[in-house]
């Protein structure tokens, strides 16, 4: 009984992870890209920055889209250094 429940939970977790992986791949496939200068990013409003994503390679080698602005660290994430 306990083993069946654990098995169900494990299968559900694997299904969620697979679904998330497929979702990320599809998001990357459908995205369009444009090179934006850091000077241009500095002049953008918070609302505009929320819509911008950058590509990042995960540890497993998959390319994923990541937000550049989280609201807390601001532009530090974009430029990789403190202002």
ZITANOR-V445512 format. One record per residue. N is the residue number from 1. RES is the residue in one letter. PHI is phi in whole degrees, -180 to 180 (NA if undefined). PSI is psi in degrees with one decimal (999 if undefined). OMEGA is omega in whole degrees, -180 to 180 (NA if undefined). Layout:
# ZITANOR-V445512
n->N res->RES phi->PHI psi->PSI omega->OMEGA
n->N res->RES phi->PHI psi->PSI omega->OMEGA
This chain:
# ZITANOR-V445512
n->1 res->X phi->NA psi->-48.3 omega->179
n->2 res->X phi->-68 psi->-40.1 omega->-179
n->3 res->X phi->-65 psi->-38.3 omega->178
n->4 res->X phi->-63 psi->-41.5 omega->179
n->5 res->X phi->-65 psi->-44.1 omega->178
n->6 res->X phi->-62 psi->-40.3 omega->178
n->7 res->X phi->-64 psi->-42.0 omega->178
n->8 res->X phi->-62 psi->-45.1 omega->180
n->9 res->X phi->-63 psi->-40.9 omega->180
n->10 res->X phi->-65 psi->-42.8 omega->178
n->11 res->X phi->-65 psi->-39.5 omega->179
n->12 res->X phi->-65 psi->-39.6 omega->179
n->13 res->X phi->-65 psi->-43.2 omega->179
n->14 res->X phi->-64 psi->-39.5 omega->179
n->15 res->X phi->-65 psi->-40.9 omega->178
n->16 res->X phi->-63 psi->-44.3 omega->-180
n->17 res->X phi->-64 psi->-41.8 omega->178
n->18 res->X phi->-64 psi->-42.9 omega->179
n->19 res->X phi->-63 psi->-42.1 omega->179
n->20 res->X phi->-65 psi->-40.2 omega->179
n->21 res->X phi->-63 psi->-44.7 omega->179
n->22 res->X phi->-65 psi->-39.6 omega->179
n->23 res->X phi->-62 psi->-43.0 omega->180
n->24 res->X phi->-66 psi->-40.6 omega->178
n->25 res->X phi->-63 psi->-43.0 omega->180
n->26 res->X phi->-67 psi->-37.4 omega->178
n->27 res->X phi->-63 psi->-41.4 omega->180
n->28 res->X phi->-68 psi->-40.3 omega->-179
n->29 res->X phi->-64 psi->-38.6 omega->-175
n->30 res->X phi->-86 psi->-6.1 omega->-176
n->31 res->X phi->-80 psi->151.7 omega->172
n->32 res->X phi->-111 psi->157.4 omega->-176
n->33 res->X phi->-131 psi->158.4 omega->179
n->34 res->X phi->-153 psi->138.6 omega->179
n->35 res->X phi->-84 psi->125.7 omega->-178
n->36 res->X phi->-120 psi->131.5 omega->179
n->37 res->X phi->-71 psi->146.2 omega->178
n->38 res->X phi->-60 psi->-30.5 omega->179
n->39 res->X phi->-65 psi->-37.7 omega->179
n->40 res->X phi->-69 psi->-36.2 omega->179
n->41 res->X phi->-66 psi->-35.8 omega->-178
n->42 res->X phi->-64 psi->-30.1 omega->-178
n->43 res->X phi->-87 psi->-4.5 omega->-178
n->44 res->X phi->-81 psi->151.8 omega->177
n->45 res->X phi->-80 psi->167.6 omega->180
n->46 res->X phi->-62 psi->-37.4 omega->-179
n->47 res->X phi->-63 psi->-41.0 omega->179
n->48 res->X phi->-69 psi->-38.7 omega->-178
n->49 res->X phi->-67 psi->-27.9 omega->179
n->50 res->X phi->-66 psi->-25.0 omega->-178
n->51 res->X phi->-88 psi->-8.2 omega->-177
n->52 res->X phi->-95 psi->136.4 omega->177
n->53 res->X phi->-129 psi->154.7 omega->176
n->54 res->X phi->-120 psi->159.0 omega->179
n->55 res->X phi->-88 psi->145.5 omega->179
n->56 res->X phi->-145 psi->139.7 omega->179
n->57 res->X phi->-93 psi->124.1 omega->180
n->58 res->X phi->-77 psi->172.0 omega->-179
n->59 res->X phi->-64 psi->-29.7 omega->180
n->60 res->X phi->-83 psi->0.7 omega->177
n->61 res->X phi->95 psi->-2.6 omega->180
n->62 res->X phi->-82 psi->140.2 omega->177
n->63 res->X phi->-87 psi->132.1 omega->-180
n->64 res->X phi->-134 psi->157.9 omega->178
n->65 res->X phi->-94 psi->133.8 omega->-176
n->66 res->X phi->-129 psi->140.1 omega->176
n->67 res->X phi->-64 psi->143.7 omega->178
n->68 res->X phi->-96 psi->-18.2 omega->-177
n->69 res->X phi->-124 psi->121.5 omega->180
n->70 res->X phi->-109 psi->-0.7 omega->178
n->71 res->X phi->89 psi->-26.3 omega->-178
n->72 res->X phi->-94 psi->-54.1 omega->-177
n->73 res->X phi->-89 psi->-10.3 omega->177
n->74 res->X phi->62 psi->-127.5 omega->-174
n->75 res->X phi->-82 psi->-7.1 omega->-180
n->76 res->X phi->-57 psi->-38.9 omega->-179
n->77 res->X phi->-64 psi->-37.3 omega->-177
n->78 res->X phi->-71 psi->-50.1 omega->-174
n->79 res->X phi->-87 psi->-18.2 omega->178
n->80 res->X phi->78 psi->14.6 omega->178
n->81 res->X phi->-152 psi->166.8 omega->179
n->82 res->X phi->-80 psi->151.5 omega->177
n->83 res->X phi->-80 psi->999 omega->NA
